Amino acid sequence: MAEPTAPAAATPAAGGSPAGHLTLEGLTKTYPGQHGAAVRGIDLSVERGSMLAVLGPSGCGKSTTLRMIAGLVAPTAGRVLVDGRDITGIPVHRRDMGMVFQSYALFPHLDVARNVAFGLEMRKVSRSERARRVAEALDLVRLGHLADRRIAQLSGGQQQRVALARALVVRPTLLLLDEPLSNLDAQLRGEMRDEIRRIQQETGITAVFVTHDQHEALSMADRVAVLAQGRLEQIGTPEDVYERPAGRFVARFVGRANLIEGTVAGADGPRTVVELPGVGRVSALGEPRPAGARAAVLLRPHRIALAPATADGPAAGVPDGSSAAPLRGTVLSAGYSGESLAYRIRVGAAGPVLDVERPAGPEATHAPGTEVLLTWDASAARLVDAAEDDRAGADSAPGAADAVPAAAAPHGVTP
Ligand SMILES: Nc1ncnc2c1ncn2[C@@H]1O[C@H](COP(=O)(O)OP(=O)(O)OP(=O)(O)O)[C@@H](O)[C@H]1O
């Protein structure tokens, strides 16, 4: 399929905006009769030809944001700009945005080709041009051989491809996808994830897709915008939001996390030393905080290495490259999932319980009740806000493993 071209409705005024292809400024929506805003002052921009994932838990305002971009929902405040041009007041049918919904919204009584041709018929594109563009779009989604099939005779993944072809055939300025993979089974989801990414890159179209699945967001997008309760918590590359989360909510929503609460004890060069009850002193990377401030240390479960503990010392078997002195812990449980082993480990006698994930196979496994040594690389410990600053709330974050500190038994982790 040819490169999508910018149609008249969204042609840049003079060279476009350096800020991005799509820009949202203070975008806000309060639904009539609702208490509080569904979307609260979102500012972000999406580079031309890139893919943005809008990620967040159910009800955080993802679909509302997408619908405001599409023109299906009118913002209460704020603006939507395409190439620097304010399109907030432009009706949906003049925005030239291709949309793929969770439900696909296909016409079941029409065949594949007629479904894809629909937008072109509405735009009064000539019959020969229609046929050419439909064939092109079906080739792009690798469905050329099924042009005559009826929708009801297609699998979920094939229907998804038809919906994509239908959105792309009109050569939209932007492609908007609302939970496009949620109706597919796990294997198809993986395949379609790769397909959508391939198609987006091949066409060079600017795309925004909404998902509550962090794997989808991290694996498909160039940048990820994490929303919580209508607010933009963080926007950055997948690596930014995973490795350098802006706060507790992002840390817990984007992947699994141990968050250990403590008090800042001082600085150690660029690192901050935090006193963690039941653990000891741990140094972590992140925005410095003053001594005495409450803070939490984030440790991803797969960044913690394990070794068997010897009777009288931590020396044996500790992996190289770890910065902190090892912590002693006791395995509470070990769950096998084929690819990995998920451990719950209590630090010390009464310290926090940490989630640890190790690849299954190459390493010795540690049975419940055994003593282990825990270490991590210097870059693995990140400083984030303490719990009281958690605006977004903890309950909605899946994979959250709050490491509840216990009162006693400090362990000698030196900064
Ligand atoms: N048409 C509407 N009228 C009133 N309230 C609405 C409407 N649509 C959404 N809301 C509310 O706005 C908030 C955000 O909804 P939205 O659908 O944008 O969230 P979401 O993140 O897409 O959720 P999900 O992942 O469950 O689809 C929710 O509290 C929802 O109940």
The ligand as an SDF file (V2000), in Angstrom:
LIG
                    3D

 31 33  0  0  0  0  0  0  0  0999 V2000
  -20.2790    8.2910   27.8420 N   0  0  0  0  0  0  0  0  0  0  0  0
  -19.9130    8.3700   29.1310 C   0  0  0  0  0  0  0  0  0  0  0  0
  -20.7070    8.9880   30.0290 N   0  0  0  0  0  0  0  0  0  0  0  0
  -20.3400    9.1030   31.3170 C   0  0  0  0  0  0  0  0  0  0  0  0
  -19.1770    8.6120   31.8240 N   0  0  0  0  0  0  0  0  0  0  0  0
  -18.3610    7.9790   30.9770 C   0  0  0  0  0  0  0  0  0  0  0  0
  -18.6730    7.8170   29.5910 C   0  0  0  0  0  0  0  0  0  0  0  0
  -17.6670    7.1510   29.0050 N   0  0  0  0  0  0  0  0  0  0  0  0
  -16.7580    6.9010   29.9660 C   0  0  0  0  0  0  0  0  0  0  0  0
  -17.1720    7.3960   31.1510 N   0  0  0  0  0  0  0  0  0  0  0  0
  -16.4320    7.3320   32.4310 C   0  0  0  0  0  0  0  0  0  0  0  0
  -15.2010    7.9950   32.2640 O   0  0  0  0  0  0  0  0  0  0  0  0
  -14.1520    7.3030   32.8910 C   0  0  0  0  0  0  0  0  0  0  0  0
  -13.0830    6.9320   31.8610 C   0  0  0  0  0  0  0  0  0  0  0  0
  -13.6400    6.0020   30.9450 O   0  0  0  0  0  0  0  0  0  0  0  0
  -12.8210    5.4460   29.6970 P   0  0  0  0  0  0  0  0  0  0  0  0
  -13.7350    4.5530   28.9300 O   0  0  0  0  0  0  0  0  0  0  0  0
  -12.1960    6.5720   28.9760 O   0  0  0  0  0  0  0  0  0  0  0  0
  -11.6940    4.6030   30.4340 O   0  0  0  0  0  0  0  0  0  0  0  0
  -10.7530    3.4770   29.8770 P   0  0  0  0  0  0  0  0  0  0  0  0
   -9.4340    3.7290   30.4990 O   0  0  0  0  0  0  0  0  0  0  0  0
  -10.7950    3.4490   28.4010 O   0  0  0  0  0  0  0  0  0  0  0  0
  -11.3970    2.1600   30.4860 O   0  0  0  0  0  0  0  0  0  0  0  0
  -11.5330    0.6660   29.8800 P   0  0  0  0  0  0  0  0  0  0  0  0
  -10.1250    0.1440   29.7680 O   0  0  0  0  0  0  0  0  0  0  0  0
  -12.3250   -0.0430   30.9140 O   0  0  0  0  0  0  0  0  0  0  0  0
  -12.2110    0.7940   28.5580 O   0  0  0  0  0  0  0  0  0  0  0  0
  -14.7810    6.1000   33.5630 C   0  0  0  0  0  0  0  0  0  0  0  0
  -15.0280    6.4300   34.9060 O   0  0  0  0  0  0  0  0  0  0  0  0
  -16.0740    5.9110   32.8150 C   0  0  0  0  0  0  0  0  0  0  0  0
  -17.0640    5.3420   33.6250 O   0  0  0  0  0  0  0  0  0  0  0  0
  1  2  1  0
  2  3  1  0
  2  7  2  0
  3  4  2  0
  4  5  1  0
  5  6  2  0
  6  7  1  0
  6 10  1  0
  7  8  1  0
  8  9  2  0
  9 10  1  0
 10 11  1  0
 11 12  1  0
 11 30  1  0
 12 13  1  0
 13 14  1  0
 13 28  1  0
 14 15  1  0
 15 16  1  0
 16 17  2  0
 16 18  1  0
 16 19  1  0
 19 20  1  0
 20 21  2  0
 20 22  1  0
 20 23  1  0
 23 24  1  0
 24 25  2  0
 24 26  1  0
 24 27  1  0
 28 29  1  0
 28 30  1  0
 30 31  1  0
M  END
$$$$
